[in-house]
Amino acid sequence: MDIELVDVTAANWREVAAVTPRPDQQRFVAPTAYYLCLCHYGGRWSPLAVVGDGAVVGFVMWAEDTDRSRWIGGLVVDATAQRQGVGRAAVQIMLDRFAAEPDCHEAALSYQPENLAARSLYAALGFVEGDEWADDEIVARHPV
């Protein structure tokens, strides 16, 4: 599947809001509509649609921290598109984007330690867990 990240717009927000993970994953992520509201009203996060072969198959958001590092958050892959490398590709695209920004030195993300699929994916992509926590989620960082 050919993956790209595109802005969430008036033309695609409904497809993005409909992105839903498998039922067993719903305890690890918020509904995509919540993430869209957080991006719109929270003043920090920027939303992106994950598009595979022309169709919206996921969602991810990003933010810049005060130290100029970038955060990846709210990654959700629709149940119909899982196990096809969508999440891996989305995170790699984000890392490549961040690496192209001269002021960005690091990417960070967080996840619940019980989310073994996410933990394994992020470790395979080079994220390293430390002693840092964001609420009930462990933070992992990746130099860019």
Number of C-alpha atoms within 10 A of each C-alpha: 12 10 21 17 20 14 13 19 12 7 7 14 17 13 15 26 19 16 22 22 22 13 8 7 14 12 12 17 18 15 17 23 16 13 24 23 12 16 18 13 10 11 9 13 22 20 25 23 27 29 20 16 10 11 13 25 25 32 30 25 23 21 19 16 13 7 10 13 19 23 20 19 21 23 22 29 25 20 15 13 17 15 10 11 13 23 25 16 17 23 19 14 15 19 21 12 12 20 16 11 10 8 11 18 15 17 24 22 21 23 22 18 14 10 14 11 10 18 19 11 14 23 14 11 13 12 19 15 18 10 7 12 14 11 10 10 16 17 20 21 21 19 15 17
